[in-house]
Amino acid sequence: MRQLTAVDAAFLNVETSTTHAHIAGLGILDTATCPDGRITVEDLVELIRERAHLAARPLRMRLAQVPLGLDRPYWEDDPDFEPARHVFEVGLPAPGSAAQLADVVAMLHERPLDRSRPLWELVLVRGLTGGRTAVYIKVHHAAVDGVLAAETLAALLDLSPQPRELPPDDSVPQPAPGLAERLGTGLLRTAVHPVHGMRMLARTAPYLDEIPGVAQIPGVQSVARALQGMLGRDDVAPLPRITAPPTPFNGTIGARRSVAFGELPLAEIKRIRRELGGSVNDVVMALVAAALNRWLDKRGELPDQPLVVAVPVSLRRRAADGAEAGNQLSAMVAPLATHVFDPAERFAAVRADLAAAKRRFARSSGGWLEGLSELLPAPLAGPVLRLAMQALPVDHLRPVNLMVSNVPGPDFPLYLCGARVLGYFPISVISDLTGGLNITVLSYDGRLDVGIVACRSMVPDPWEIVDHLDDALDELKGLIEG
């Protein structure tokens, strides 16, 4: 039994009719390596039945609510857990193109998860061109962060077409506390929350200038610097006051999604990194900056100042930070030099801006997200967050323009039910506050697999951004090849 953390619960509270806080992935499979040359829904159901104990929380556990919403929910084993209720199948019409697959994934990504049972869903997609099969799997962010999502996926995968030997399932079902105990604990926590809230405010206040949106308020940086001085943290580098400019993908998002995916050669990106300096992530962010420069400029919407990007960062530091600890993540905010046209100058600017943001983030440990999530008692946290999401003038107050994430993955092939995974494209979250465009990159088997999700009314054709990423890579290759 484990109770959701404040950050876990925030991912539940943030959901509206247009914002869903699940994260997903699209796997492309070569079923020629399967024993029968194909994968069925029954194969996937049996696989999950055999391996659910290896990733129990996201696969077998459901939410147990506290009466009257007085406290955060608990996780408990679903006594009626049945994998077949979570696994579905759809077919693509001929010719089964990548664009048709992306449209199906977009529709699947628009659907919320059923909170009455474990918060995940898997869809087998048949009819993909070339005789391939696709698998779309989504899990609610309240159950997993990026690291736990990767661990959950790893529980279902093998290193060869032959399934590995599994440890026995010696787990004991974990029910939630009884209603009376949940109610009593909730009342007690609500009573003592003013003290806890003040402690979290004191811990968070010195880093107010790191919080997207809050940092734009006049005087916040002065307050943060004064508090840092009082705490003896004068060595914390000040952050520039950056304001996210208007773009076509900022504002109130709709319920429809658009999706695109592609891949970049990891060896080429590493070669650019060696020649130009910096890290693989610096190259990825420079590619995104170049792609958005072209996309926005083509529409006459390119701001003359950098965009502001939020980069999710895992806070898991030790093996002890396991699944019991819940979501452990924050976000680093940095300028993205989309306004710079020269590729060499743009790369240098991206690298310098990210280095400054990393230095500052390292000093604060990114604790502002947890601090904000715990400021209000549970009975108020949900209503206040939803009210803020509806009432904030997002067309004018833009905390960030978009989110970009670069997730490390295995540099070797993996197999699902004997089928080789040819690519795995992450599909993440968009919202009014984080922008109607999300670009997530996962390294896998010698490539960077890119997944893009957007609000369909803002970015109806994200395939264009994928094409611009390819153009941007050629541009950087041209720099080092002379």
N, C-alpha and C positions, 0 to 999 in steps of 0.2 A: 504494500500500500504506500502511495506517495501522493502528496498534495502538489498541485500545480504551483510553480513559482509565480511571482507577480508578472514576470516577463512572459511566461507561458500563457497566463490568463489574459494578458494584453492582446495576444494574437487572437484569442476568442472575442474579446470585447471590441476589437477594431472592425469586425466584419459587419458589412451592411449589404443591402441588395445589390450593390455594384462592386464591392470589395470583398474578396475571399482570400483568406490567409493560408492557403495550402501551397506547398511547393511540390514540384513534379519533375519527372524525367521521361524522355522518349528514347527508348532503346531500339536500334535497328538490328535485326537478327538474321544470320545466315543459317537457315534450318537444314542445309545440306549436311551439316555435321551432326544432326540428330540421328539417333538410331533408326527412327521411322521416316526421317526426312521431313518431319513436320512437328509442330507443337499444337496441342489442343488445350482448351480451357480446363479439361479434366487433368491434364499434366500439371498445369499451374496450380490448380486447387490442391492436388496431392503434394506438390512441392512445398506449398505454404503450410499445409497440415503437418508435414514432417519437420519443418524448420521454424515454425512460429516461435518456439521456445528460445531460439537463438536471438530473437529481437522482440521480446515479449511485449514491451510497452506499446510501441506503435501498432503492432499487429493484433494482439489479443486483448488489449485493455481499452475500456470505454470510460467515459466521464461519469462520475457520481456527483451530482449537484448537492449543494448545501441549501437547506430550506431558507426561503425568503432571500436567497442570494447574499446571505450574511458573511460568507467566506468564499475563498477560492475553491473550485471543485477539486475532487480527488480522482486519481486513477484507480480502477479496480478491474480485475479479470472479468471479462464478459462470460457469464455462465452459459450463454447460448451461442458462444463463438462458433461460427461456421464460415470457413474461407469462401465457400461457394456463393455466399451472399455479397462478396466483395469483388468477385472476378466476373468480367463480362467479355463479350466478343462483338466486334463490328467488322464490316467488310467495306473496302473501297471499291467504287465503280471503276471500270476500265478507263484509262490505262494504269491507274494506281500510282500517280505521280507524287513527287515530294510535296508539291503545292496542295494536292488533294489531301494528303496525310496531314499537313499543317492545318488545314481548315477543320478536319475532324478533331485534332488535338485542341484547337482553339475552342471548339464547342464543348469538349469534355472539360476543359479548364474553366469554363464559365459556370459549371455546376457546383454548388456547395456540397460539402460532405454531410452525411447524416450523423448528427450528434448523439443519436440514441445507441450507436454501436461504435466499434473501433474506427478511428478516423483515418481510413485509407481506402483506396480503390485501385484496381488493376484492370486494364482493358487490353485485350488482344486484338490487334488490327491486322486483318488479312487483305490480300489482294495488292500488295505493294509491288511495283514493277521490279522485274528481275527475279521473281519468285521469292522475294524476301518477306519477312513478317516483322511487324513492329509491336512493341509493348509500351503502353503509357501507364505509369504508376504515380499516384499522388498521395501525399501524406500531409496532415494538418501541421502547421508550424507550431501549434501548441504542444505537439507530441515530440517533435524533433527539431533540432537546428541542423545546419549543414553537415556537421561532423556525424551526428547521430543518424541522419538520413543516409550517409554513405555507409555507416556500419549496418544499418537495416538492409540496404541493398546487398551488401557483401554477404549477409546471411543466406541470401537466395542464390548466390553465384558460386561458380566453381572455377578452378584453374585449368581444367581440361574438360573435354566432352564427357568424361566419366565422372559421375557424382562422387564427392568425397565421403569419407566415413564420418558420421555425425555423432556427437556426444549424446548420451541418453538424456531424455527429458526428465530431470529430477526436480523440476520446479514445483512449488506449492502454490495453489491458487491464492491470490491476494484480494480479499474483499475490502471494500471501503469501510470505515467506521460506521456504526449504526447512525440512524437519523438523529437520535438524541445526542450522541457524542459529537456529531458534526455541528449540530446547532449550538451546543454548549461551547465548543472550541471557537466557533465563529463569534459568539457573543463576547467571549473573553478577549479575543484578538481585536474586536472593534473597540472595546473599552480601553485597551492599552495602546491603541494605534497612535494617539496624539504624540506619545513619547517616541515611538518608533519612527513616525513621520518626521518629527523634528530632527532626529538623528540622521535620517536619510537626506533631509534638506541640507543639513550642515555638511554632509559628505559630498553632496552634488554641487552646491553653490559655487565653490571655487572654479568649477569647470563649466559654468553657464555658457561661456563663449564657444564651447564645443557643440552645443545642442542646436541642431538645425532649426531655423526659424527664430528661436529665442535669441541667438547671437545677433540677429538683425535689429533687435530693439535698442534704441539709443540708450547709452549708459551701461549696458550689460557688461561690456568689456572692462570698463573702469571698475565696476563692482567686483568682477571676477579677479582682476589684478590685485585689488585691495585685499580681498579674502586670501588670495594666494600669499601675499606678503604677511598677513597676520599668522598664517600657518607655517611660515618659514619656507615657502616654495617659490622664492624669487627667481629660481633658475628655470621655471617653466616658461618656455618660449611663447610670446604673444602670438595670437592668430590674427591674420588680416581679416578685416570685416568684409566678407564677400557676400554679395547678394545675388541670388539666382535670377537671371534675366528671363523675360517671357519667351516661350517657345511654343510651337504647335502642340507639343505633348505635355503641356502643363495646364492645369485647370481641373474642373470637375469631370472625372472619368465616367464613362457609361458602363453598362453591364456586358457588352460584347467585347471579345478579344480577337486579336490577330496574332499569328505565330509564324516564325520562320526559323530555320536552322541551317547551319553550315559547318565547315571544318577548315582549320588552318594547320599547315605543317609545323609541328613543334620544332623540328630540326632547324628550319629556316628562322624561326623566331629566336631560338637560342643563338644562332649565328649572328643575327642582328644585335642581340644583347652583348655578345662578346666584342663585336666591332665598335658599337656605339657606347657601351657601358650601361650601367644600371642593372635591372633585374628583368626576368620574364614578364612580371606584372607591369613594369614600366613600358615595355613594348606593347603589351595588350592595351594598356590605357591610351598609348599614343595612337594605336590603330583605331580605337573607338573615337578618339578626338578627331582624327582625320576623316573617318566615315561620317560623323555627324557634321563636320565642317561642310562636306560636299552635299549632304542631304538637306541641311538648312539653307545653304547658299543657293542651291537649285530652286528653292521656293521663295527666295528673297526674304528669308526669316532669320538669317545669321546674325546673332547679337555681336556688337563690337567689344564685348567683354567675355571672359571665360564663363562657361557653364559651371554649375556647382554639382558635383557628383558625390553620392553616398556610397561607400565601399563597405559591405559587411565584413566584420572581423571576428574570428572565433577567439573566445577568451579561455578555452580549455588549455590548461598548462601541464596537467599531470594525469597519470593513469587513474588517479583517485577521482578525477572529475568525470565520473561515469554518467550513465543514464539517469541515476537517481538525482543528479544535480539539476536536471531540466535544461532548458535553453541557456546556453552560456555564450552570448554574442553581444556585439555592439556594432556601431557603424562609425567609420572614419570619414570625415567630410573634407573635400579638397577641391580647389579650382581645376577645371579641365580646359586646356588651352585650345578650344575649338575656334577661337577668333584668329589664330595665327595660321597664315597660309604656307609659309616656307616650312617644308617637312623637317629640316634639321633644327630650325628654331623651335618648331612645335615640340619635337622630341625632347629637346633640352629643357623647355618650359615645363612639360609634363613631368619629367624626371625630377626637376628641382621642387616643383609644387608637392609632389608625392613624398619626397624626402622630408620636407618641412612638416607635412601633416603627420608622417610616421613618427618623427621625433616628438611632436607634441602629444600624440596619442599614447606613446610609450610612457610618458610621464604621468598621465592621468589614469592609465589602465582601462580607459573606455567605460568607466562605471556609471556614466550618466544615464544609460538606458535603464539599468536596474534601479537607479535612484529615482528616476521619474516614475517608473512603474509602481514603486512602493510608497509614493507620497500620499496617496489617498487610500482610505480603508476600502475593502472589497465591495461593500454595498454601494459606494459612490463611484468606484473606479470605472465600471462598465458604463453607467449612464453618462458620466462626465465625458469620457472619451468619445462615446458615440455623438454626444451633443456637440463636442468640439469639432468632430469630423464634419458635421452637417453645417455648423455655424461659421467656421473659419472662412474668410474670403480668399479661397485658394487661387482665384484668378489674379490676386494682387499680392498675397503673402505666400511666397514659394520657398519653403525650407530648402529644398534641393530641386534640381531639374530631372534627375534620373538616378537609378541605381545600377552599378556595374560591379560584378563579382567575378573573381578568378579563383576557382577551386582546384586544388591539386588532386589528381587521381592516379590510378595505377598505370605504369608504363609497360603493360603487358596485356594480352587478350584475356577476356573472361567469358564464361559460358553460362547460359541459362537453360536448364533442362536439356543440356547437350548442344544447344545452338550457340554458335559463336556470336558474341556481341560486337558488331561492326562499328557501332558508334553509340554514344549516350549523351543526349542533348538536354541540359537542364532548363526547365521552364519555371520561372519564379513568380513573384508577387508584384503587382502594381497597386497604387492607391492615389488618392487626391494629394496627399502630403509628400509622397516620394516620387510622384510623376507617373505619367501614363506610358512609360517605356522602361523596360528592364532588360539588360543584356548580361547574361551569365555564361561564363566560360569554364569548361571542365577539361583538364588534361587527361587523355586516355590513349594508351597504346600508340604513342608517337604522334598524336594529333592534339589540337585544341578543338574540342567540340563546342560550338557556339549555339546557345538557345536564346531567342528573342521573343518576348511577349509584350504586347502593347494594347492600349485601348483602341478598338477598331475604328472608332470615329476620329481619333487623332492621328493614328499611323495605320492606314488601311492596308499598306503593302510593305511590311518589314523586310521582305526579300531584297528590296532595294538597298537596305542597310547592309545586308550580307554581301551584296555585290561590292559595295563601297569598302568593306573590310578587306576584300581581296585586292581591290585597287590600292588601298593604303599599304598593304603588305608589299606589293610590287614597288611602290614609291620608296619605302624604306630599303628594300633590296637594291634599288637603284643608287641610293646614297652610298652604300658600302661597296658596290661594284664599280663605282666611278662613272 
